[in-house]
Amino acid sequence: MSPGDLDHILCGLDLPTDPNLIVGATTGEDAGVYRLNDDTALIQTVDFFTPIVDDPYQFGQVAAANALSDVYAMGGKPLLAMNLVCFPIKEMDRSILKDILRGGLDKIKEAGALLVGGHSIEDSELKYGLSITGVVHPSRVILNSGAQVGDRLLLTKPLGTGILSTALKGGVAAKGTEAMITTVMATLNREAAQLMQTIGPHACTDITGFGLVGHLYEMALASGVAIRIDSRAVPVLPETLHFASMGIIPEGAHKNKAFYGQYMKSSLEEMDPMEMVLLDPQTSGGLLIAASADGVNSIAERLGKRNYPLDFGIIGEVIAGPPGTIEIV
């Protein structure tokens, strides 16, 4: 499905409304949010996909971290999780499924949430993910639509997992590449989210299949602003630019370029591989946080003082301009 397709379909449906629905299905946010009372709102999200790495346990970790990320992006705390499983029981040993579920459970535990059940079906193609319920104070929900002119932008994970996964499938990636990208994808966004909540961010989203540019566009359009990115400040995984320059690029990146290219104003040289890195679809990517310069600097400083395992960077700023425009310098 191309970027924007689902939103277009949903907008054509007669969706019910409710005064307690803070975030619904047609707003382009990371999850739904429903106010229960003055102090508590529920966050609901769901995500699942086919294996991104070969090891079943690690696949379970990555899929769980990816699903949990939407709750963190909304400023919430994960509370409950339910497994979603499609499994070819006649072709694969049950031990593989057990390892996948064990990987997912370990990440659920790390997040401080509870696994309360799930649903499985027999399918010719393996898929796994989670439905997550989280909680947040209604006045502390963080949307992607609040970015303000003058804000700085912090990205909490490096880019490149899509390109490097494609290189792995093509058998050209170096030894250790799969372990490296698995570490990135399986790292929870919990620590960055906790720091974010202390500085009063204006907007946040997590970087997934639409690539950095796609999620920047969604934030800029929803906020009525433009965004300028310093491509040299964007954290990128080793070898990503090398493989991008060789044309080892996932199909999703080309789809993202076809859809979001019209909103990009790039100063990069023609054929600069960094452009495709910025469009590279990510799995369980980092948080993109828009906040005051002081707030963003505070998060970056505190992450730097901790044993945070990943590269991160202050990558740009929110500027006045046609809503949704992404300037790349």
C-alpha positions as CSV (number, residue, x, y, z in Angstrom):
1,M,0.0,0.0,0.0
2,S,1.4,3.4,-1.0
3,P,1.8,6.3,1.5
4,G,-1.5,8.0,2.0
5,D,-3.7,5.2,0.7
6,L,-5.2,4.1,4.0
7,D,-5.9,7.7,5.1
8,H,-7.7,8.3,1.8
9,I,-9.8,5.2,2.3
10,L,-10.7,6.0,5.9
11,C,-11.7,9.5,5.0
12,G,-14.3,8.0,2.7
13,L,-16.0,6.1,5.5
14,D,-18.6,7.3,7.9
15,L,-16.6,7.0,11.1
16,P,-18.3,7.5,14.4
17,T,-17.3,10.4,16.6
18,D,-17.2,11.0,20.3
19,P,-16.4,14.0,22.4
20,N,-13.9,11.9,24.4
21,L,-12.0,10.8,21.3
22,I,-8.8,12.8,21.5
23,V,-7.2,11.2,18.5
24,G,-9.0,9.1,15.9
25,A,-8.4,7.2,12.7
26,T,-8.2,10.1,10.2
27,T,-5.7,12.4,11.8
28,G,-2.5,10.8,10.7
29,E,-1.3,10.2,14.3
30,D,0.6,7.2,15.5
31,A,-2.2,5.8,17.7
32,G,-5.8,6.4,18.8
33,V,-6.4,8.1,22.1
34,Y,-9.7,8.0,24.1
35,R,-10.3,10.0,27.3
36,L,-11.7,7.9,30.2
37,N,-11.8,10.6,32.8
38,D,-10.0,13.9,33.7
39,D,-6.8,12.0,34.6
40,T,-6.6,9.1,32.3
41,A,-6.7,8.5,28.5
42,L,-6.3,5.1,26.7
43,I,-3.8,4.8,23.8
44,Q,-4.6,2.1,21.3
45,T,-2.2,0.9,18.5
46,V,-1.5,-2.2,16.5
47,D,1.3,-3.3,14.2
48,F,2.6,-6.5,12.6
49,F,4.7,-7.5,9.7
50,T,6.7,-10.3,8.1
51,P,10.2,-11.2,9.4
52,I,12.8,-8.4,9.0
53,V,15.7,-10.6,10.4
54,D,16.3,-14.3,10.2
55,D,16.6,-15.2,13.9
56,P,13.1,-15.9,15.3
57,Y,13.8,-14.6,18.8
58,Q,15.2,-11.3,17.4
59,F,12.3,-11.0,15.0
60,G,10.0,-11.1,18.0
61,Q,12.0,-8.4,19.8
62,V,12.0,-6.1,16.8
63,A,8.2,-6.6,16.1
64,A,7.4,-5.9,19.8
65,A,9.6,-2.8,20.0
66,N,8.0,-1.5,16.8
67,A,4.5,-1.8,18.2
68,L,5.4,-0.3,21.5
69,S,7.0,2.7,19.8
70,D,3.6,4.3,18.9
71,V,2.7,4.6,22.6
72,Y,6.0,6.2,23.4
73,A,5.5,8.7,20.5
74,M,2.2,9.8,21.9
75,G,3.7,10.5,25.3
76,G,2.2,7.4,27.0
77,K,3.2,4.4,29.0
78,P,2.5,0.9,27.6
79,L,0.2,-1.1,29.8
80,L,-1.2,-4.2,28.0
81,A,-0.1,-6.2,25.0
82,M,-1.8,-8.9,22.8
83,N,0.0,-11.1,20.3
84,L,-1.0,-11.2,16.6
85,V,0.3,-14.2,14.9
86,C,0.0,-15.7,11.4
87,F,2.0,-18.9,11.2
88,P,2.5,-21.7,8.6
89,I,2.1,-24.5,11.1
90,K,2.5,-27.2,8.5
91,E,5.8,-25.8,7.1
92,M,7.5,-24.5,10.2
93,D,8.4,-26.1,13.5
94,R,6.5,-24.9,16.6
95,S,9.8,-24.0,18.2
96,I,10.2,-21.1,15.8
97,L,6.9,-19.7,16.9
98,K,7.9,-20.2,20.6
99,D,11.1,-18.3,20.0
100,I,9.3,-15.4,18.3
101,L,6.8,-15.1,21.1
102,R,9.6,-15.3,23.7
103,G,11.4,-12.4,22.0
104,G,8.2,-10.3,21.9
105,L,7.5,-11.1,25.6
106,D,11.0,-10.1,26.7
107,K,10.5,-6.6,25.1
108,I,7.0,-6.4,26.6
109,K,8.5,-7.1,30.0
110,E,11.3,-4.5,29.4
111,A,8.6,-1.9,28.7
112,G,6.9,-2.7,32.0
113,A,3.7,-3.9,30.2
114,L,1.7,-7.1,30.6
115,L,1.0,-9.7,27.9
116,V,-2.7,-10.6,28.3
117,G,-3.5,-12.8,25.3
118,G,-3.7,-12.6,21.6
119,H,-4.9,-14.3,18.4
120,S,-3.3,-16.6,15.9
121,I,-4.3,-18.0,12.5
122,E,-2.7,-20.5,10.2
123,D,-1.2,-18.6,7.2
124,S,1.2,-19.5,4.4
125,E,3.3,-16.4,5.3
126,L,4.7,-15.8,8.8
127,K,3.7,-12.5,10.4
128,Y,3.9,-11.3,14.0
129,G,3.2,-8.2,15.9
130,L,1.2,-6.7,18.8
131,S,-1.8,-4.8,19.8
132,I,-0.8,-2.4,22.5
133,T,-2.9,-0.5,25.1
134,G,-1.2,2.4,26.9
135,V,-2.2,5.2,29.2
136,V,-1.5,8.9,29.3
137,H,-2.8,12.0,31.0
138,P,-5.3,13.7,28.6
139,S,-3.5,17.0,28.8
140,R,-0.1,15.4,28.1
141,V,-0.9,13.6,24.8
142,I,1.8,14.5,22.3
143,L,0.6,14.9,18.7
144,N,2.5,15.2,15.5
145,S,0.6,18.5,14.7
146,G,2.1,20.9,17.3
147,A,5.5,21.8,15.8
148,Q,6.2,25.5,16.0
149,V,8.4,27.8,14.0
150,G,11.7,28.0,15.8
151,D,11.6,24.5,17.2
152,R,14.6,22.2,16.8
153,L,14.2,18.6,15.7
154,L,15.8,15.6,17.5
155,L,16.1,12.1,15.9
156,T,16.8,9.4,18.4
157,K,17.9,6.5,16.2
158,P,20.2,6.4,13.1
159,L,18.7,5.7,9.6
160,G,19.5,2.9,7.3
161,T,17.8,-0.3,8.4
162,G,15.8,-0.6,5.2
163,I,18.8,-0.2,2.9
164,L,21.0,-2.5,5.1
165,S,18.2,-5.2,5.2
166,T,18.1,-5.1,1.4
167,A,21.9,-5.5,1.3
168,L,21.6,-8.5,3.7
169,K,19.0,-10.1,1.4
170,G,21.3,-9.6,-1.5
171,G,24.2,-11.2,0.3
172,V,26.5,-8.2,0.0
173,A,26.4,-6.9,3.6
174,A,29.4,-7.3,5.9
175,K,29.4,-9.8,8.7
176,G,27.8,-8.3,11.8
177,T,25.4,-6.1,9.8
178,E,22.3,-8.1,10.9
179,A,23.3,-7.9,14.5
180,M,23.9,-4.1,14.2
181,I,20.5,-3.4,12.7
182,T,18.8,-5.8,15.1
183,T,20.2,-3.8,18.0
184,V,18.8,-0.6,16.5
185,M,15.4,-2.0,15.7
186,A,15.0,-3.8,19.0
187,T,16.0,-0.8,21.2
188,L,12.9,0.6,22.9
189,N,12.1,4.3,22.5
190,R,11.3,4.3,26.2
191,E,14.4,6.2,27.4
192,A,14.1,9.0,24.9
193,A,10.3,9.2,25.5
194,Q,10.8,9.6,29.2
195,L,13.3,12.4,28.7
196,M,11.0,14.0,26.1
197,Q,8.1,14.1,28.6
198,T,10.2,16.3,31.0
199,I,10.8,19.2,28.5
200,G,7.3,19.9,27.2
201,P,7.7,18.9,23.5
202,H,5.5,20.5,20.9
203,A,5.2,17.4,18.6
204,C,6.5,13.9,18.2
205,T,6.2,10.9,15.9
206,D,8.3,7.8,15.3
207,I,10.0,7.0,12.0
208,T,8.7,3.9,10.2
209,G,7.8,2.9,6.7
210,F,7.4,6.4,5.2
211,G,11.0,7.2,5.9
212,L,12.3,10.3,7.6
213,V,11.1,12.6,4.8
214,G,7.6,11.1,4.9
215,H,7.2,11.6,8.7
216,L,8.7,15.0,8.5
217,Y,6.1,15.9,5.8
218,E,3.2,14.6,8.0
219,M,4.4,16.6,11.0
220,A,5.0,19.8,8.9
221,L,1.6,19.5,7.1
222,A,-0.3,18.8,10.3
223,S,1.4,21.7,12.1
224,G,1.0,24.2,9.2
225,V,4.8,24.8,8.9
226,A,7.8,23.9,6.8
227,I,10.9,22.0,8.0
228,R,14.6,22.5,7.2
229,I,16.9,19.5,7.6
230,D,20.7,19.5,7.8
231,S,21.5,16.3,6.0
232,R,25.0,16.3,7.5
233,A,23.5,16.2,11.0
234,V,21.3,13.1,10.4
235,P,22.7,10.0,12.1
236,V,23.2,7.2,9.6
237,L,24.3,3.6,10.1
238,P,27.7,2.5,8.8
239,E,27.7,1.3,5.1
240,T,24.3,2.7,4.4
241,L,25.5,5.5,2.1
242,H,27.8,3.1,0.4
243,F,25.0,0.7,-0.5
244,A,22.7,3.5,-1.4
245,S,25.3,4.8,-3.9
246,M,25.4,1.3,-5.4
247,G,21.6,1.4,-6.0
248,I,20.9,-1.2,-3.2
249,I,17.7,0.5,-2.2
250,P,14.4,-1.1,-1.0
251,E,11.3,-0.7,-3.2
252,G,9.6,1.2,-0.3
253,A,12.2,4.0,-0.6
254,H,11.3,4.5,-4.3
255,K,7.6,4.6,-3.4
256,N,8.3,7.2,-0.8
257,K,10.2,9.3,-3.3
258,A,7.3,9.1,-5.8
259,F,4.8,10.2,-3.2
260,Y,6.9,12.7,-1.1
261,G,9.3,14.0,-3.7
262,Q,7.0,16.8,-4.7
263,Y,7.3,18.3,-1.2
264,M,11.1,18.2,-1.1
265,K,13.3,21.1,-1.9
266,S,16.8,19.6,-1.9
267,S,20.2,21.4,-2.1
268,L,21.9,18.0,-2.4
269,E,23.9,17.3,-5.5
270,E,22.1,15.2,-8.1
271,M,22.4,11.4,-7.4
272,D,23.6,12.1,-3.8
273,P,22.8,8.8,-2.0
274,M,21.8,10.7,1.1
275,E,18.5,11.6,-0.6
276,M,17.4,7.9,-0.7
277,V,18.7,7.4,2.9
278,L,16.3,10.1,4.0
279,L,13.5,8.3,2.2
280,D,14.5,4.8,3.4
281,P,11.6,3.0,5.1
282,Q,12.6,2.2,8.7
283,T,11.4,-0.6,11.0
284,S,11.1,0.4,14.6
285,G,12.9,3.7,14.0
286,G,13.6,6.5,16.4
287,L,11.5,9.3,17.7
288,L,11.3,12.6,15.9
289,I,10.8,15.2,18.5
290,A,10.0,18.9,17.9
291,A,10.6,21.2,20.9
292,S,12.3,24.4,21.9
293,A,16.1,24.6,21.3
294,D,16.6,24.4,25.1
295,G,14.4,21.4,25.4
296,V,16.0,19.5,22.5
297,N,19.5,20.3,23.8
298,S,18.5,19.1,27.2
299,I,17.4,15.7,25.9
300,A,20.5,15.3,23.7
301,E,22.8,16.2,26.7
302,R,21.1,13.8,29.0
303,L,21.1,11.0,26.4
304,G,24.8,11.6,25.9
305,K,25.5,11.2,29.6
306,R,23.7,7.9,29.7
307,N,24.7,4.5,28.2
308,Y,22.3,5.1,25.3
309,P,23.4,2.5,22.8
310,L,22.6,4.4,19.5
311,D,23.6,7.4,17.5
312,F,21.2,10.4,17.7
313,G,21.2,13.9,16.4
314,I,19.7,17.4,16.3
315,I,18.9,17.3,12.6
316,G,17.0,20.5,11.7
317,E,14.5,23.2,12.6
318,V,10.9,24.2,12.0
319,I,10.6,27.2,9.8
320,A,7.9,29.4,8.2
321,G,6.9,28.3,4.7
322,P,4.3,26.3,2.7
323,P,2.9,23.7,5.0
324,G,4.5,20.3,4.4
325,T,7.6,21.6,2.6
326,I,10.8,19.8,3.5
327,E,14.0,21.7,2.8
328,I,17.2,19.6,2.7
329,V,20.5,21.3,2.9
